[in-house]
């Protein structure tokens, strides 16, 4: 099987998968989905930003402990 036949087979399988996407088990989720309000978006953005800062702070603290206090290279 050549590369052209293989790529056509992959494309056909992707097209078949995407064609049934709206009718299968994901259809109810897609129908219920909506654009978030400005308030919802700002809350998600705030929580995500705080999470990133927290994880970065933990990483920096560990770096500081291992590199500066314990002198581990």
Secondary structure as UniProt FT lines:
FT   HELIX           3..19
FT   TURN            20..23
FT   TURN            25..26
FT   HELIX           27..32
FT   HELIX           38..64
FT   HELIX           65..69
//
